[in-house]
Amino acid sequence: MTRTKHKKAKKENDEAIMTVSGHLKEMRNRIAVILIVFVAAVVVFITIAPHLIMFFQEMGARYGYEFVFIAPQELLMQQFRLAVVGALVVASPVILFEVYGFVRPGLSRSETSTLRIALLFGLFFFCLGILFAYFIALPFMLNFLISLKNDQILAETIKASISVASYLDFVLLMFIIFGCMFEMPLISVVLSRFGLLTPNMMNKLRPYAIILIFVVAAIVTPPDVVSQIMVAVPMILLYMLSTLLCKIFYKKRKAKQAEGVEEENEE
């Protein structure tokens, strides 16, 4: 047991005294790993990109959308674009792990545990947001938007033929928005554990946050009220959940600080 502790202490000491050239070499090696994984993922996703496009188009086709490409290179560029986005998603655990490995020697024990929690649950909540967008938000938005052409005047003159690029822009944007939205509770927990966010702050900022949420929803969604509400309401609910989690973890942090003060006084 003593030998193990000695080796661990020696390793931490070596990490602490690492030279600038050593840090640069470590950074180079970690970047190389990230690039290798990313390039390999891009190659794999290029082969399945046509299937991904068909998968996303099937959702729109269920509501009456017909898809076209209006530039010779458009379909090819969208396949490459999906390959890059898919590779980023798949490689993100490796990217986050390498970043964590690089900054870990400079973190305290509590900061390290907090960062591990963020890495573990961050990707989970992002994927949860994407699933919410795919199964709930996007079908509702697509159905509502296509229903606008059913007006007696518009139905006779306008046909819903959407470019592949425009459709994928809309779908990927919704995935990113809802994925980031669902990170809000996790961010509040991390900031609370670092003492950078308090329940009092979140309560005071709530009216301004709600206004900001509706402004953001109006900017990132199509110009219709339903889409804005579909984005704004989950964000408001997530903000309330974040406030509750902030309150819980902030109390725990205060309790630990109080215990630490009592131990120091006893000594």
DAVEN-V148781 format. One record per backbone hydrogen bond with DSSP energy under -1.0 kcal/mol. CO is the residue of the C=O (numbers start at 1). NH is the residue of the N-H. Records with the same first field share a line. If there is no record, write none. Layout:
CO->NH / NH
This chain:
1->5
2->6
3->7
4->8
5->9
6->10
7->11
8->12
9->13
10->14
11->15
12->16
13->17
19->23
20->24
21->25
22->26
23->27
24->28
25->29
26->30
27->31
28->32
29->33
30->34
31->35
32->36
33->37
34->38
35->39
36->40
37->41
38->42
39->43
40->44
41->45
42->46
43->47
45->49
48->52
49->53
50->54
51->55
52->56
53->57
54->58
56->60
57->61
58->62
60->63 / 65
61->64
66->162
68->164
71->74
73->77
74->78
75->79
76->80
77->81
78->82
79->83
80->84
81->85
82->86
83->87
84->88
85->89
86->90
87->91
88->92
91->95
92->96
93->97
94->98
95->99
96->100
97->101
98->102
99->103
100->104
103->106
104->107
108->112
109->113
110->114
111->115
112->116
113->117
114->118
115->119
116->120
117->121
118->122
121->125
122->126
123->127
124->128
125->129
126->130
127->131
128->132
129->133
130->134
131->135
132->136 / 137
133->138
136->140
137->141
138->142
139->143
140->144
141->145
142->146
143->147
146->149
147->150
151->155
154->157 / 158
159->161
160->66
162->68
163->167
164->168
165->169
166->170
167->171
168->172
169->173
170->174
171->175
172->176
173->177
174->178
175->179
176->180
177->181
178->182
180->183
181->184
183->187
184->188
185->189
186->190
187->191
188->192
189->193
190->194
191->196 / 197
198->202
199->203
200->204
201->205
205->209
206->210
207->211
208->212
209->213
210->214
211->215
212->216
213->217
214->218
215->219
216->220
217->221
222->224
224->228
225->229
226->230
227->231
228->232
229->233
231->235
232->236
233->237
234->238
235->239
236->240
237->241
238->242
239->243
240->244
241->245
242->246
243->247
244->248
245->249
246->250
247->251
248->252
249->253
250->254
251->255
252->256
253->257
254->258
255->259
256->260
257->261
258->262
259->263
260->264
261->265
262->266
263->267
